[in-house]
Amino acid sequence: MPIEIEATYKDGVLKLEEPLPLENRQRVKVSIHEAISRAQASYGLIGWTGDPEVVRRIALDPDFSVQESP
C-alpha cells in the first residue's frame, strides 16, 4: 500500500512531517518527487492561455477559496 508524506531535505537528511505507520526494521522502497505548488499542478487544466502569474494570484486569493456551509 503506497504512503505519501511530506518531508524536508536538510543537511543530508529527510525530515518527515509526521511518523510513518511502519514496523521496526520493515524494509521499504522510496521514491522522491519534488513538491510543486497548487498553481503549478493545476496550470493548464482550464485551458488558460494567459499569464501564469494571473492564474497563481487567483488560485491563492482567499476570496476564491471554498466556503464552508452554514
N, C-alpha and C positions, 0 to 999 in steps of 0.2 A: 504494500500500500504506500503510495507516494506521500511524502510530507513536505509541505512548502513552509519555509520560515524565513523571516528577515534576519539579516546579520550584517555586521560592520567589520570590515577588514582594517586592523590597526596593528602596527608593529609586528607584522608577520603572523598574526593570529586572527581567526574569525571569532567575533564575539556575538553569540546568539542573543536575540531579543527575548526569548523565553526558553524554558527547558524542553528537551525532546522526550517523547514517550517511548524510550528505548530501554532494553535490558542492559545491565552492566556487561561490558565486553561484547556486545552484539555488533557484528560486522555489518557495515552499510556501504553503499556506493553513493558518492557525492557528485552532483553536477552544479557548476557555478554559472549563474546568469546575472549579468549586470542589471540592477534595478533601473527602470525608466519611469518618468513622471506620467501621471494620468493623461496629461495633454499629449505627450509623445505617443502613448499607447493608443489613444483614440484618434489621433490625427489621420485624416483620410477616410474615416468611416462614414462621414456625412457628405462626401463628395465636394468638400470645400476646396476652392481653387484660389482663395485669397491668401492673405498674410498669416503664417502660423502664429505670430505673436498675438493677433486678434483672437484666434481660437483659444490660445492659452489664457488670455485675460478673461474671456467668457467662461471657460471651464473652471477657473479658480475664483470667480466672482461669487461671493456669498449670496447675492441677490438671486442667483440662478441655481442655488443648491436645492436639494429635495426638502420639501416642507413636511413636518410631521403632522399627522392628522390630529384633530382635537379630541 
